[in-house]
Amino acid sequence: SGRGERAYDIYSRLLKERVIFLVGPVNDVTANLVVAQLLFLEAEN
């Protein structure tokens, strides 16, 4: 949907600006996502 794409674009834009947004409890899934984003940003340097 257009709304889903827009939400994805916002998070992509934040990541491009080196902003990682974490909301809610930290569990295995969210921790893995944050680590993957950090590794992605490190690889871009």
N, CA, C and O atoms as a printed pandas DataFrame, in Angstrom:
     atom_number atom_name residue_name chain_id  residue_number  x_coord  y_coord  z_coord
0              1         N          SER        A               1    0.833   -1.188    0.000
1              2        CA          SER        A               1    0.000    0.000    0.000
2              3         C          SER        A               1    0.871    1.241    0.000
3              4         O          SER        A               1    2.050    1.182    0.347
4              5         N          GLY        A               2    0.297    2.350   -0.384
5              6        CA          GLY        A               2    1.031    3.602   -0.388
6              7         C          GLY        A               2    1.494    3.995    0.994
7              8         O          GLY        A               2    2.587    4.536    1.158
8              9         N          ARG        A               3    0.673    3.729    1.982
9             10        CA          ARG        A               3    1.043    4.085    3.362
10            11         C          ARG        A               3    2.220    3.234    3.843
11            12         O          ARG        A               3    3.121    3.747    4.506
12            13         N          GLY        A               4    2.221    1.947    3.518
13            14        CA          GLY        A               4    3.327    1.069    3.899
14            15         C          GLY        A               4    4.628    1.486    3.248
15            16         O          GLY        A               4    5.677    1.476    3.892
16            17         N          GLU        A               5    4.571    1.853    1.978
17            18        CA          GLU        A               5    5.769    2.322    1.281
18            19         C          GLU        A               5    6.287    3.598    1.914
19            20         O          GLU        A               5    7.497    3.779    2.050
20            21         N          ARG        A               6    5.395    4.472    2.298
21            22        CA          ARG        A               6    5.789    5.739    2.908
22            23         C          ARG        A               6    6.494    5.492    4.241
23            24         O          ARG        A               6    7.503    6.132    4.539
24            25         N          ALA        A               7    5.965    4.563    5.046
25            26        CA          ALA        A               7    6.600    4.234    6.324
26            27         C          ALA        A               7    7.986    3.658    6.080
27            28         O          ALA        A               7    8.933    3.997    6.790
28            29         N          TYR        A               8    8.115    2.795    5.089
29            30        CA          TYR        A               8    9.419    2.218    4.761
30            31         C          TYR        A               8   10.373    3.318    4.319
31            32         O          TYR        A               8   11.537    3.314    4.722
32            33         N          ASP        A               9    9.919    4.245    3.514
33            34        CA          ASP        A               9   10.770    5.331    3.042
34            35         C          ASP        A               9   11.263    6.190    4.199
35            36         O          ASP        A               9   12.403    6.654    4.177
36            37         N          ILE        A              10   10.436    6.405    5.193
37            38        CA          ILE        A              10   10.847    7.205    6.350
38            39         C          ILE        A              10   11.980    6.503    7.089
39            40         O          ILE        A              10   12.977    7.141    7.427
40            41         N          TYR        A              11   11.849    5.206    7.347
41            42        CA          TYR        A              11   12.897    4.477    8.051
42            43         C          TYR        A              11   14.159    4.372    7.199
43            44         O          TYR        A              11   15.267    4.424    7.734
44            45         N          SER        A              12   14.013    4.227    5.901
45            46        CA          SER        A              12   15.176    4.216    5.012
46            47         C          SER        A              12   15.885    5.556    5.045
47            48         O          SER        A              12   17.114    5.619    5.063
48            49         N          ARG        A              13   15.114    6.616    5.052
49            50        CA          ARG        A              13   15.692    7.963    5.112
50            51         C          ARG        A              13   16.434    8.185    6.435
51            52         O          ARG        A              13   17.528    8.749    6.449
52            53         N          LEU        A              14   15.839    7.743    7.537
53            54        CA          LEU        A              14   16.505    7.865    8.829
54            55         C          LEU        A              14   17.821    7.092    8.840
55            56         O          LEU        A              14   18.832    7.595    9.330
56            57         N          LEU        A              15   17.814    5.879    8.304
57            58        CA          LEU        A              15   19.037    5.083    8.261
58            59         C          LEU        A              15   20.087    5.758    7.388
59            60         O          LEU        A              15   21.271    5.760    7.723
60            61         N          LYS        A              16   19.656    6.326    6.279
61            62        CA          LYS        A              16   20.578    7.051    5.399
62            63         C          LYS        A              16   21.229    8.217    6.140
63            64         O          LYS        A              16   22.390    8.545    5.896
64            65         N          GLU        A              17   20.480    8.835    7.041
65            66        CA          GLU        A              17   21.003    9.943    7.847
66            67         C          GLU        A              17   21.691    9.436    9.117
67            68         O          GLU        A              17   22.041   10.215   10.003
68            69         N          ARG        A              18   21.879    8.104    9.186
69            70        CA          ARG        A              18   22.578    7.450   10.299
70            71         C          ARG        A              18   21.794    7.541   11.609
71            72         O          ARG        A              18   22.375    7.667   12.687
72            73         N          VAL        A              19   20.473    7.473   11.497
73            74        CA          VAL        A              19   19.596    7.468   12.667
74            75         C          VAL        A              19   18.956    6.086   12.759
75            76         O          VAL        A              19   18.305    5.634   11.817
76            77         N          ILE        A              20   19.141    5.428   13.880
77            78        CA          ILE        A              20   18.516    4.129   14.116
78            79         C          ILE        A              20   17.427    4.335   15.155
79            80         O          ILE        A              20   17.677    4.856   16.242
80            81         N          PHE        A              21   16.234    3.924   14.810
81            82        CA          PHE        A              21   15.052    4.165   15.619
82            83         C          PHE        A              21   14.601    2.833   16.222
83            84         O          PHE        A              21   14.283    1.893   15.494
84            85         N          LEU        A              22   14.573    2.757   17.554
85            86        CA          LEU        A              22   14.155    1.540   18.240
86            87         C          LEU        A              22   13.023    1.877   19.200
87            88         O          LEU        A              22   13.171    2.729   20.077
88            89         N          VAL        A              23   11.888    1.199   19.025
89            90        CA          VAL        A              23   10.725    1.423   19.875
90            91         C          VAL        A              23   10.271    0.073   20.419
91            92         O          VAL        A              23   10.211   -0.913   19.684
92            93         N          GLY        A              24    9.956    0.037   21.692
93            94        CA          GLY        A              24    9.432   -1.183   22.285
94            95         C          GLY        A              24   10.515   -2.016   22.936
95            96         O          GLY        A              24   11.676   -1.612   22.999
96            97         N          PRO        A              25   10.122   -3.189   23.421
97            98        CA          PRO        A              25   11.077   -4.042   24.123
98            99         C          PRO        A              25   12.139   -4.596   23.173
99           100         O          PRO        A              25   11.883   -4.813   21.989
100          101         N          VAL        A              26   13.320   -4.815   23.713
101          102        CA          VAL        A              26   14.403   -5.407   22.925
102          103         C          VAL        A              26   14.324   -6.920   23.083
103          104         O          VAL        A              26   14.381   -7.450   24.193
104          105         N          ASN        A              27   14.191   -7.597   21.959
105          106        CA          ASN        A              27   14.194   -9.055   21.952
106          107         C          ASN        A              27   15.182   -9.506   20.875
107          108         O          ASN        A              27   15.878   -8.673   20.295
108          109         N          ASP        A              28   15.250  -10.779   20.607
109          110        CA          ASP        A              28   16.215  -11.282   19.625
110          111         C          ASP        A              28   16.023  -10.653   18.249
111          112         O          ASP        A              28   16.997  -10.309   17.581
112          113         N          VAL        A              29   14.784  -10.505   17.830
113          114        CA          VAL        A              29   14.505   -9.965   16.500
114          115         C          VAL        A              29   14.934   -8.505   16.400
115          116         O          VAL        A              29   15.634   -8.128   15.461
116          117         N          THR        A              30   14.522   -7.684   17.358
117          118        CA          THR        A              30   14.874   -6.264   17.288
118          119         C          THR        A              30   16.369   -6.057   17.504
119          120         O          THR        A              30   16.962   -5.180   16.876
120          121         N          ALA        A              31   16.989   -6.844   18.377
121          122        CA          ALA        A              31   18.435   -6.728   18.584
122          123         C          ALA        A              31   19.186   -7.070   17.305
123          124         O          ALA        A              31   20.142   -6.382   16.948
124          125         N          ASN        A              32   18.768   -8.122   16.614
125          126        CA          ASN        A              32   19.410   -8.496   15.351
126          127         C          ASN        A              32   19.233   -7.414   14.300
127          128         O          ASN        A              32   20.151   -7.149   13.524
128          129         N          LEU        A              33   18.077   -6.793   14.268
129          130        CA          LEU        A              33   17.832   -5.723   13.311
130          131         C          LEU        A              33   18.750   -4.533   13.568
131          132         O          LEU        A              33   19.330   -3.982   12.632
132          133         N          VAL        A              34   18.883   -4.140   14.817
133          134        CA          VAL        A              34   19.753   -3.010   15.158
134          135         C          VAL        A              34   21.208   -3.340   14.836
135          136         O          VAL        A              34   21.923   -2.501   14.288
136          137         N          VAL        A              35   21.652   -4.544   15.166
137          138        CA          VAL        A              35   23.029   -4.942   14.857
138          139         C          VAL        A              35   23.255   -4.928   13.348
139          140         O          VAL        A              35   24.295   -4.459   12.885
140          141         N          ALA        A              36   22.302   -5.431   12.584
141          142        CA          ALA        A              36   22.430   -5.425   11.127
142          143         C          ALA        A              36   22.522   -4.000   10.592
143          144         O          ALA        A              36   23.314   -3.731    9.689
144          145         N          GLN        A              37   21.730   -3.092   11.134
145          146        CA          GLN        A              37   21.786   -1.698   10.695
146          147         C          GLN        A              37   23.125   -1.067   11.050
147          148         O          GLN        A              37   23.688   -0.327   10.243
148          149         N          LEU        A              38   23.643   -1.344   12.240
149          150        CA          LEU        A              38   24.947   -0.815   12.638
150          151         C          LEU        A              38   26.055   -1.353   11.737
151          152         O          LEU        A              38   26.941   -0.600   11.330
152          153         N          LEU        A              39   26.014   -2.639   11.424
153          154        CA          LEU        A              39   27.016   -3.221   10.530
154          155         C          LEU        A              39   26.920   -2.630    9.130
155          156         O          LEU        A              39   27.940   -2.389    8.484
156          157         N          PHE        A              40   25.705   -2.397    8.664
157          158        CA          PHE        A              40   25.507   -1.769    7.360
158          159         C          PHE        A              40   26.126   -0.380    7.333
159          160         O          PHE        A              40   26.834   -0.026    6.390
160          161         N          LEU        A              41   25.857    0.407    8.370
161          162        CA          LEU        A              41   26.405    1.762    8.432
162          163         C          LEU        A              41   27.924    1.737    8.536
163          164         O          LEU        A              41   28.597    2.577    7.937
164          165         N          GLU        A              42   28.473    0.789    9.285
165          166        CA          GLU        A              42   29.927    0.676    9.403
166          167         C          GLU        A              42   30.552    0.328    8.057
167          168         O          GLU        A              42   31.613    0.849    7.714
168          169         N          ALA        A              43   29.909   -0.542    7.299
169          170        CA          ALA        A              43   30.432   -0.947    5.992
170          171         C          ALA        A              43   30.404    0.201    4.991
171          172         O          ALA        A              43   31.193    0.214    4.046
172          173         N          GLU        A              44   29.517    1.155    5.183
173          174        CA          GLU        A              44   29.431    2.302    4.272
174          175         C          GLU        A              44   30.575    3.284    4.467
175          176         O          GLU        A              44   30.849    4.081    3.569
176          177         N          ASN        A              45   31.252    3.253    5.610
177          178        CA          ASN        A              45   32.346    4.197    5.876
178          179         C          ASN        A              45   33.542    3.913    5.014
179          180         O          ASN        A              45   34.551    4.612    5.109
